Amino acid sequence: MMSNLKVYAAVAAMAIAPVALTAQAAQPAAHSETLPVAGVHYRYWPEQLVQWIGPELPYSMIVLDVDDRGKEPVYDAQLVDKSGKDAVHYTNSAAELALDQRLGFTVHQVAMKFDGPADPANGAQYMLRFNTEKGVPVVWQFVLGTDVTEQGSGVTPVAAAVPVLIYREQGGLAGQGTAVQIGGVTSTAEVWKELAQPPYFVPYRGALSAGVHIVSFTPTATAWKQDGQALTDKAADTLSVEKSGDTVTLTNAALGVAETETVAGNAVSRVSFGPVKAKKDDTVSLEFTPALAPGVESSFDMIAGKKTKIAAGKVEASADSAGNGETWSFTKPDALRGKEVKASAEVQQ
């Protein structure tokens, strides 16, 4: 349904940062239980809307990510150019502004107003309003043309500068009346002819996703400082660390996400990502065979929920006195086949 969403390459979110691995002699080194997995970054958005734009405007689509779990909702709107590769971000949040800037995005903090129902259903209407950095008004009306159900779930792999996988738990399609106005020009969503079955089913070129998980693999190098049960990097991102039996949970409270590692001996057999205190159905996980440890090449499967496989590949971990590194390579899906990412990290005492 949403296989052409190239814009999602711009969402290489940074909720979780690289792992540190400690070298040992004559045997695989132990995984450092107090740090996350190297090169894997995770972001969660409860809701996401998109409309494809016609020739009237110099954009291919408009996208809105919505996180309303905190005291103040966070919005990140993107106007994507005709190539589908470059986007200008607009956000109402200073924290989101800083995050997007660290990722190298073109981003502006502006006042934004967004209205919509708490529970999306067929016929629901949404309205987004903001002015660009040049004072140009943007008004976007999104009309939901179907119910949002698990039939709209699925994965979108993005073969961009870095491998990105977007998994949505539920989805629905736009309905008649969906339109965006930028300045004095309006672009109305066209009928989605490839999916339409008139007169019974006539969707328009837009979609709403619920429960959006974004996992990116990035060639990052991160230095962490540990203070008690907390980790902080140079960008002031902070993770709290909690151990319980054979599991370690690292929580980024600012983004409302957590990484839970399942430890097997001196290595890690599984890492799950999701919103804080998520049920298994609301997570994505990496499963390693054999368990992840320096000096060992492991196969990995990425699983959405309990059993939906969305990616696979190899990961090789290494460690030395200067730090550590991990190399990720993909065999599935086809869009990411052959992609390789090397990540490294060190721990500052």
C-alpha positions as a Markdown table, in Angstrom:
| # | Residue | x | y | z |
|---|---|---|---|---|
| 1 | Met | 0.0 | 0.0 | 0.0 |
| 2 | Met | 2.8 | 2.4 | 0.8 |
| 3 | Ser | 5.8 | 1.0 | -1.0 |
| 4 | Asn | 6.8 | 4.3 | -2.6 |
| 5 | Leu | 7.2 | 6.3 | 0.6 |
| 6 | Lys | 10.8 | 7.4 | -0.1 |
| 7 | Val | 10.3 | 10.3 | 2.3 |
| 8 | Tyr | 10.7 | 7.9 | 5.2 |
| 9 | Ala | 14.5 | 7.9 | 4.4 |
| 10 | Ala | 14.4 | 11.2 | 6.1 |
| 11 | Val | 13.3 | 9.6 | 9.3 |
| 12 | Ala | 16.5 | 7.9 | 10.4 |
| 13 | Ala | 15.5 | 8.5 | 14.0 |
| 14 | Met | 18.0 | 8.3 | 16.9 |
| 15 | Ala | 16.1 | 7.0 | 19.9 |
| 16 | Ile | 18.7 | 4.3 | 20.5 |
| 17 | Ala | 22.4 | 4.7 | 20.0 |
| 18 | Pro | 25.4 | 2.3 | 19.5 |
| 19 | Val | 26.6 | -0.5 | 21.7 |
| 20 | Ala | 29.9 | -0.9 | 23.5 |
| 21 | Leu | 31.5 | -4.3 | 23.6 |
| 22 | Thr | 34.4 | -5.2 | 25.9 |
| 23 | Ala | 37.3 | -7.4 | 24.6 |
| 24 | Gln | 38.5 | -10.5 | 26.3 |
| 25 | Ala | 41.4 | -12.8 | 25.5 |
| 26 | Ala | 41.1 | -16.3 | 23.9 |
| 27 | Gln | 37.3 | -16.3 | 23.9 |
| 28 | Pro | 34.3 | -14.1 | 22.6 |
| 29 | Ala | 34.1 | -11.0 | 24.7 |
| 30 | Ala | 31.0 | -10.3 | 26.8 |
| 31 | His | 28.4 | -8.0 | 25.6 |
| 32 | Ser | 28.2 | -4.8 | 27.7 |
| 33 | Glu | 24.8 | -5.1 | 29.3 |
| 34 | Thr | 24.5 | -1.5 | 30.1 |
| 35 | Leu | 24.7 | -0.2 | 26.4 |
| 36 | Pro | 22.4 | -0.6 | 23.4 |
| 37 | Val | 23.1 | -2.4 | 20.2 |
| 38 | Ala | 25.6 | -0.7 | 17.8 |
| 39 | Gly | 24.3 | 1.2 | 14.8 |
| 40 | Val | 20.6 | 0.4 | 15.3 |
| 41 | His | 18.4 | 3.4 | 15.9 |
| 42 | Tyr | 14.7 | 3.3 | 16.7 |
| 43 | Arg | 11.8 | 5.8 | 16.7 |
| 44 | Tyr | 8.1 | 5.3 | 17.4 |
| 45 | Trp | 5.2 | 7.5 | 16.2 |
| 46 | Pro | 1.7 | 6.7 | 17.3 |
| 47 | Glu | 0.2 | 8.2 | 14.2 |
| 48 | Gln | 1.4 | 9.2 | 10.7 |
| 49 | Leu | -0.5 | 10.8 | 7.8 |
| 50 | Val | 0.6 | 11.2 | 4.2 |
| 51 | Gln | -0.8 | 12.7 | 1.0 |
| 52 | Trp | 0.7 | 12.5 | -2.5 |
| 53 | Ile | 0.7 | 15.9 | -4.2 |
| 54 | Gly | -0.1 | 16.6 | -7.8 |
| 55 | Pro | 1.7 | 18.8 | -10.4 |
| 56 | Glu | 0.2 | 22.0 | -8.9 |
| 57 | Leu | 2.9 | 22.3 | -6.3 |
| 58 | Pro | 6.7 | 21.8 | -6.2 |
| 59 | Tyr | 6.3 | 18.9 | -3.8 |
| 60 | Ser | 5.7 | 15.1 | -4.2 |
| 61 | Met | 4.1 | 14.6 | -0.8 |
| 62 | Ile | 3.3 | 16.0 | 2.6 |
| 63 | Val | 3.8 | 13.8 | 5.7 |
| 64 | Leu | 2.9 | 14.4 | 9.4 |
| 65 | Asp | 4.3 | 12.4 | 12.3 |
| 66 | Val | 2.3 | 12.8 | 15.5 |
| 67 | Asp | 3.3 | 11.8 | 19.0 |
| 68 | Asp | 0.6 | 12.8 | 21.6 |
| 69 | Arg | 1.7 | 10.6 | 24.5 |
| 70 | Gly | 3.4 | 13.4 | 26.5 |
| 71 | Lys | 2.1 | 16.6 | 28.2 |
| 72 | Glu | 2.5 | 18.5 | 24.9 |
| 73 | Pro | 2.0 | 16.8 | 21.5 |
| 74 | Val | 4.9 | 16.7 | 19.1 |
| 75 | Tyr | 4.4 | 17.2 | 15.4 |
| 76 | Asp | 7.0 | 16.8 | 12.6 |
| 77 | Ala | 5.6 | 17.7 | 9.2 |
| 78 | Gln | 7.7 | 17.2 | 6.0 |
| 79 | Leu | 7.3 | 18.7 | 2.6 |
| 80 | Val | 9.1 | 16.4 | 0.2 |
| 81 | Asp | 10.5 | 17.6 | -3.1 |
| 82 | Lys | 9.5 | 16.1 | -6.5 |
| 83 | Ser | 12.4 | 13.7 | -6.5 |
| 84 | Gly | 11.1 | 12.1 | -3.3 |
| 85 | Lys | 14.5 | 12.3 | -1.7 |
| 86 | Asp | 14.8 | 15.7 | 0.0 |
| 87 | Ala | 12.4 | 17.1 | 2.6 |
| 88 | Val | 12.0 | 20.2 | 4.7 |
| 89 | His | 10.9 | 19.5 | 8.2 |
| 90 | Tyr | 8.6 | 21.7 | 10.3 |
| 91 | Thr | 8.1 | 21.0 | 14.0 |
| 92 | Asn | 6.4 | 22.6 | 17.0 |
| 93 | Ser | 9.0 | 21.1 | 19.4 |
| 94 | Ala | 12.4 | 22.4 | 20.4 |
| 95 | Ala | 13.5 | 18.9 | 21.3 |
| 96 | Glu | 12.4 | 17.6 | 17.9 |
| 97 | Leu | 14.1 | 20.5 | 16.2 |
| 98 | Ala | 17.4 | 19.6 | 17.9 |
| 99 | Leu | 17.1 | 16.0 | 17.0 |
| 100 | Asp | 16.4 | 16.7 | 13.3 |
| 101 | Gln | 19.3 | 19.2 | 13.2 |
| 102 | Arg | 21.7 | 16.5 | 14.6 |
| 103 | Leu | 20.5 | 14.2 | 11.8 |
| 104 | Gly | 21.4 | 16.9 | 9.2 |
| 105 | Phe | 17.8 | 17.7 | 8.2 |
| 106 | Thr | 16.6 | 21.0 | 7.0 |
| 107 | Val | 14.2 | 21.9 | 9.8 |
| 108 | His | 12.3 | 24.9 | 11.2 |
| 109 | Gln | 10.5 | 25.3 | 14.5 |
| 110 | Val | 7.1 | 26.9 | 13.9 |
| 111 | Ala | 3.7 | 27.2 | 15.6 |
| 112 | Met | 1.5 | 24.4 | 14.5 |
| 113 | Lys | -2.2 | 23.5 | 15.1 |
| 114 | Phe | -3.5 | 20.0 | 14.5 |
| 115 | Asp | -7.0 | 18.8 | 15.1 |
| 116 | Gly | -8.3 | 15.3 | 14.8 |
| 117 | Pro | -10.3 | 12.5 | 16.5 |
| 118 | Ala | -8.7 | 10.5 | 19.3 |
| 119 | Asp | -9.8 | 7.2 | 17.6 |
| 120 | Pro | -9.5 | 7.2 | 13.8 |
| 121 | Ala | -12.5 | 5.8 | 11.9 |
| 122 | Asn | -14.0 | 5.9 | 8.4 |
| 123 | Gly | -15.0 | 9.5 | 7.7 |
| 124 | Ala | -12.8 | 11.1 | 10.4 |
| 125 | Gln | -11.3 | 14.5 | 9.4 |
| 126 | Tyr | -8.0 | 16.0 | 10.4 |
| 127 | Met | -6.7 | 19.5 | 9.9 |
| 128 | Leu | -3.1 | 20.8 | 10.1 |
| 129 | Arg | -2.2 | 24.5 | 10.0 |
| 130 | Phe | 1.2 | 26.2 | 10.1 |
| 131 | Asn | 3.3 | 28.9 | 8.3 |
| 132 | Thr | 6.6 | 28.1 | 6.7 |
| 133 | Glu | 9.8 | 29.9 | 7.7 |
| 134 | Lys | 9.0 | 32.4 | 4.9 |
| 135 | Gly | 5.5 | 33.0 | 6.3 |
| 136 | Val | 3.7 | 30.9 | 3.6 |
| 137 | Pro | 0.5 | 29.4 | 5.1 |
| 138 | Val | 0.1 | 25.6 | 4.9 |
| 139 | Val | -3.4 | 24.2 | 5.4 |
| 140 | Trp | -3.9 | 20.4 | 5.1 |
| 141 | Gln | -7.2 | 18.6 | 5.4 |
| 142 | Phe | -7.0 | 14.9 | 5.6 |
| 143 | Val | -10.2 | 12.8 | 5.3 |
| 144 | Leu | -10.0 | 9.1 | 6.3 |
| 145 | Gly | -11.8 | 7.0 | 3.7 |
| 146 | Thr | -11.6 | 3.6 | 5.4 |
| 147 | Asp | -11.3 | 2.2 | 8.9 |
| 148 | Val | -7.8 | 1.8 | 10.3 |
| 149 | Thr | -7.3 | -1.9 | 10.6 |
| 150 | Glu | -4.6 | -4.6 | 10.7 |
| 151 | Gln | -5.3 | -5.2 | 7.0 |
| 152 | Gly | -3.4 | -2.0 | 6.4 |
| 153 | Ser | -0.3 | -3.2 | 8.4 |
| 154 | Gly | 3.0 | -3.8 | 6.6 |
| 155 | Val | 6.6 | -2.9 | 6.1 |
| 156 | Thr | 8.2 | -0.2 | 3.9 |
| 157 | Pro | 11.9 | -0.8 | 3.3 |
| 158 | Val | 13.8 | 2.3 | 2.2 |
| 159 | Ala | 17.1 | 1.9 | 0.3 |
| 160 | Ala | 18.4 | 5.3 | 0.9 |
| 161 | Ala | 21.8 | 6.6 | 2.3 |
| 162 | Val | 21.2 | 4.3 | 5.2 |
| 163 | Pro | 18.9 | 1.2 | 5.4 |
| 164 | Val | 15.6 | 2.1 | 7.0 |
| 165 | Leu | 12.6 | -0.1 | 7.8 |
| 166 | Ile | 9.2 | 1.3 | 8.6 |
| 167 | Tyr | 6.6 | -1.0 | 10.1 |
| 168 | Arg | 3.0 | 0.1 | 10.7 |
| 169 | Glu | 0.7 | -2.0 | 12.9 |
| 170 | Gln | -2.5 | -0.7 | 11.3 |
| 171 | Gly | -3.4 | 1.5 | 8.3 |
| 172 | Gly | -6.2 | 3.1 | 6.4 |
| 173 | Leu | -6.6 | 5.1 | 3.1 |
| 174 | Ala | -7.6 | 8.7 | 2.5 |
| 175 | Gly | -11.0 | 9.6 | 1.3 |
| 176 | Gln | -12.6 | 12.3 | -0.9 |
| 177 | Gly | -11.9 | 15.8 | 0.3 |
| 178 | Thr | -8.2 | 15.2 | 1.2 |
| 179 | Ala | -6.3 | 18.3 | 0.0 |
| 180 | Val | -3.4 | 20.5 | 0.9 |
| 181 | Gln | -3.2 | 24.3 | 0.3 |
| 182 | Ile | 0.2 | 26.0 | 0.3 |
| 183 | Gly | 0.0 | 29.7 | -0.2 |
| 184 | Gly | -2.8 | 30.3 | -2.7 |
| 185 | Val | -2.4 | 26.9 | -4.5 |
| 186 | Thr | -4.4 | 23.8 | -3.6 |
| 187 | Ser | -3.6 | 20.2 | -4.5 |
| 188 | Thr | -6.5 | 17.7 | -4.1 |
| 189 | Ala | -5.7 | 14.0 | -3.6 |
| 190 | Glu | -6.4 | 12.0 | -6.7 |
| 191 | Val | -8.3 | 8.8 | -6.9 |
| 192 | Trp | -6.0 | 5.8 | -6.2 |
| 193 | Lys | -6.9 | 4.0 | -9.4 |
| 194 | Glu | -4.7 | 1.0 | -8.7 |
| 195 | Leu | -6.6 | 0.2 | -5.5 |
| 196 | Ala | -10.1 | 1.5 | -6.4 |
| 197 | Gln | -13.0 | -0.9 | -7.0 |
| 198 | Pro | -15.8 | 1.5 | -7.9 |
| 199 | Pro | -18.5 | 2.0 | -6.9 |
| 200 | Tyr | -17.9 | 0.0 | -3.7 |
| 201 | Phe | -14.4 | 1.2 | -2.8 |
| 202 | Val | -12.8 | 4.5 | -4.0 |
| 203 | Pro | -9.7 | 5.5 | -2.0 |
| 204 | Tyr | -7.6 | 8.6 | -2.7 |
| 205 | Arg | -3.9 | 9.0 | -2.8 |
| 206 | Gly | -3.2 | 9.3 | 0.9 |
| 207 | Ala | -2.9 | 7.1 | 4.0 |
| 208 | Leu | -3.0 | 7.1 | 7.8 |
| 209 | Ser | -0.8 | 4.7 | 9.8 |
| 210 | Ala | -1.2 | 3.8 | 13.4 |
| 211 | Gly | 1.7 | 2.4 | 15.5 |
| 212 | Val | 4.6 | 3.3 | 13.3 |
| 213 | His | 8.0 | 1.8 | 14.1 |
| 214 | Ile | 11.1 | 3.2 | 12.3 |
| 215 | Val | 14.3 | 1.2 | 12.6 |
| 216 | Ser | 17.4 | 2.6 | 10.8 |
| 217 | Phe | 20.9 | 1.3 | 10.6 |
| 218 | Thr | 23.4 | 4.1 | 10.6 |
| 219 | Pro | 27.3 | 4.4 | 10.6 |
| 220 | Thr | 27.5 | 6.3 | 13.9 |
| 221 | Ala | 30.3 | 6.6 | 16.4 |
| 222 | Thr | 29.1 | 7.5 | 19.9 |
| 223 | Ala | 30.9 | 8.1 | 23.2 |
| 224 | Trp | 28.8 | 7.5 | 26.3 |
| 225 | Lys | 29.3 | 8.5 | 29.9 |
| 226 | Gln | 27.9 | 6.4 | 32.6 |
| 227 | Asp | 26.6 | 7.9 | 35.8 |
| 228 | Gly | 25.0 | 5.4 | 38.1 |
| 229 | Gln | 22.1 | 3.9 | 36.2 |
| 230 | Ala | 22.1 | 6.4 | 33.4 |
| 231 | Leu | 24.0 | 6.9 | 30.2 |
| 232 | Thr | 24.5 | 10.2 | 28.4 |
| 233 | Asp | 26.1 | 11.1 | 25.1 |
| 234 | Lys | 27.5 | 14.3 | 23.8 |
| 235 | Ala | 24.1 | 15.3 | 22.3 |
| 236 | Ala | 22.7 | 15.0 | 25.9 |
| 237 | Asp | 20.5 | 12.0 | 25.0 |
| 238 | Thr | 20.0 | 10.1 | 28.2 |
| 239 | Leu | 19.1 | 6.4 | 28.7 |
| 240 | Ser | 18.1 | 4.9 | 32.1 |
| 241 | Val | 19.3 | 1.3 | 32.7 |
| 242 | Glu | 17.3 | -1.3 | 34.6 |
| 243 | Lys | 18.3 | -4.9 | 35.0 |
| 244 | Ser | 16.0 | -7.8 | 35.9 |
| 245 | Gly | 17.2 | -11.4 | 35.7 |
| 246 | Asp | 18.4 | -12.0 | 32.1 |
| 247 | Thr | 16.9 | -8.8 | 30.7 |
| 248 | Val | 18.3 | -5.3 | 30.5 |
| 249 | Thr | 16.0 | -2.4 | 29.6 |
| 250 | Leu | 17.3 | 0.9 | 28.4 |
| 251 | Thr | 14.7 | 3.7 | 28.3 |
| 252 | Asn | 14.8 | 7.0 | 26.5 |
| 253 | Ala | 12.1 | 8.9 | 28.5 |
| 254 | Ala | 12.3 | 12.0 | 26.3 |
| 255 | Leu | 11.2 | 9.9 | 23.3 |
| 256 | Gly | 9.1 | 7.5 | 25.2 |
| 257 | Val | 10.9 | 4.4 | 23.8 |
| 258 | Ala | 12.8 | 1.5 | 25.2 |
| 259 | Glu | 15.2 | -1.2 | 24.2 |
| 260 | Thr | 15.1 | -4.5 | 26.0 |
| 261 | Glu | 18.0 | -7.0 | 25.7 |
| 262 | Thr | 17.7 | -10.7 | 26.5 |
| 263 | Val | 21.1 | -11.8 | 27.7 |
| 264 | Ala | 22.4 | -15.4 | 27.0 |
| 265 | Gly | 25.5 | -16.1 | 29.0 |
| 266 | Asn | 28.1 | -13.5 | 27.8 |
| 267 | Ala | 26.1 | -12.5 | 24.7 |
| 268 | Val | 22.7 | -11.2 | 23.6 |
| 269 | Ser | 20.1 | -13.4 | 21.9 |
| 270 | Arg | 17.3 | -10.9 | 21.3 |
| 271 | Val | 16.8 | -7.1 | 21.4 |
| 272 | Ser | 13.3 | -5.7 | 21.4 |
| 273 | Phe | 12.3 | -2.0 | 20.6 |
| 274 | Gly | 9.0 | -0.3 | 21.3 |
| 275 | Pro | 7.2 | 2.4 | 23.2 |
| 276 | Val | 7.8 | 2.3 | 27.0 |
| 277 | Lys | 6.1 | -0.7 | 28.6 |
| 278 | Ala | 4.9 | -2.0 | 25.2 |
| 279 | Lys | 3.3 | -5.4 | 24.8 |
| 280 | Lys | 5.1 | -7.9 | 22.5 |
| 281 | Asp | 2.6 | -7.2 | 19.7 |
| 282 | Asp | 3.7 | -3.6 | 19.8 |
| 283 | Thr | 7.4 | -4.1 | 19.3 |
| 284 | Val | 10.0 | -4.9 | 16.7 |
| 285 | Ser | 12.8 | -7.3 | 17.6 |
| 286 | Leu | 16.2 | -8.5 | 16.4 |
| 287 | Glu | 16.9 | -12.2 | 17.0 |
| 288 | Phe | 20.5 | -13.4 | 16.8 |
| 289 | Thr | 21.8 | -16.9 | 15.8 |
| 290 | Pro | 24.2 | -17.5 | 17.5 |
| 291 | Ala | 23.8 | -14.9 | 20.2 |
| 292 | Leu | 25.5 | -11.6 | 19.5 |
| 293 | Ala | 29.1 | -11.3 | 20.9 |
| 294 | Pro | 32.4 | -9.8 | 19.7 |
| 295 | Gly | 34.4 | -12.2 | 17.5 |
| 296 | Val | 31.3 | -14.0 | 16.3 |
| 297 | Glu | 29.4 | -13.6 | 13.1 |
| 298 | Ser | 25.6 | -13.9 | 13.7 |
| 299 | Ser | 22.6 | -14.2 | 11.5 |
| 300 | Phe | 19.7 | -11.9 | 12.5 |
| 301 | Asp | 16.0 | -11.8 | 11.8 |
| 302 | Met | 13.9 | -8.7 | 12.4 |
| 303 | Ile | 10.5 | -9.6 | 13.8 |
| 304 | Ala | 7.5 | -7.3 | 14.0 |
| 305 | Gly | 5.1 | -8.3 | 16.8 |
| 306 | Lys | 5.3 | -12.0 | 17.7 |
| 307 | Lys | 6.2 | -13.6 | 14.4 |
| 308 | Thr | 6.1 | -11.3 | 11.3 |
| 309 | Lys | 9.6 | -11.4 | 9.8 |
| 310 | Ile | 10.4 | -8.1 | 8.0 |
| 311 | Ala | 14.2 | -8.4 | 7.4 |
| 312 | Ala | 17.2 | -10.6 | 7.7 |
| 313 | Gly | 21.0 | -10.5 | 7.4 |
| 314 | Lys | 24.3 | -10.9 | 9.1 |
| 315 | Val | 26.1 | -8.9 | 11.8 |
| 316 | Glu | 29.7 | -9.2 | 12.8 |
| 317 | Ala | 30.9 | -7.7 | 16.1 |
| 318 | Ser | 34.5 | -6.8 | 17.0 |
| 319 | Ala | 36.2 | -5.1 | 20.0 |
| 320 | Asp | 39.7 | -3.8 | 20.8 |
| 321 | Ser | 41.4 | -1.4 | 23.2 |
| 322 | Ala | 40.2 | 1.6 | 21.2 |
| 323 | Gly | 36.6 | 0.8 | 21.2 |
| 324 | Asn | 34.3 | -1.6 | 19.3 |
| 325 | Gly | 32.6 | -2.0 | 16.0 |
| 326 | Glu | 29.7 | -3.9 | 14.4 |
| 327 | Thr | 29.1 | -4.5 | 10.7 |
| 328 | Trp | 25.5 | -5.1 | 9.5 |
| 329 | Ser | 24.6 | -6.5 | 6.1 |
| 330 | Phe | 21.2 | -7.3 | 4.7 |
| 331 | Thr | 19.9 | -10.4 | 2.7 |
| 332 | Lys | 16.2 | -9.5 | 3.0 |
| 333 | Pro | 14.1 | -7.6 | 1.9 |
| 334 | Asp | 15.3 | -7.2 | -1.7 |
| 335 | Ala | 15.3 | -3.4 | -1.4 |
| 336 | Leu | 18.0 | -3.6 | 1.2 |
| 337 | Arg | 19.9 | -6.6 | -0.1 |
| 338 | Gly | 23.7 | -6.0 | -0.2 |
| 339 | Lys | 23.4 | -2.8 | 2.0 |
| 340 | Glu | 26.2 | -2.7 | 4.6 |
| 341 | Val | 26.6 | -0.4 | 7.7 |
| 342 | Lys | 29.6 | -0.2 | 10.0 |
| 343 | Ala | 29.1 | 1.3 | 13.5 |
| 344 | Ser | 31.4 | 2.0 | 16.4 |
| 345 | Ala | 31.3 | 3.2 | 19.9 |
| 346 | Glu | 33.4 | 3.8 | 23.0 |
| 347 | Val | 32.7 | 4.3 | 26.7 |
| 348 | Gln | 34.2 | 7.2 | 28.5 |
| 349 | Gln | 35.0 | 6.5 | 32.1 |
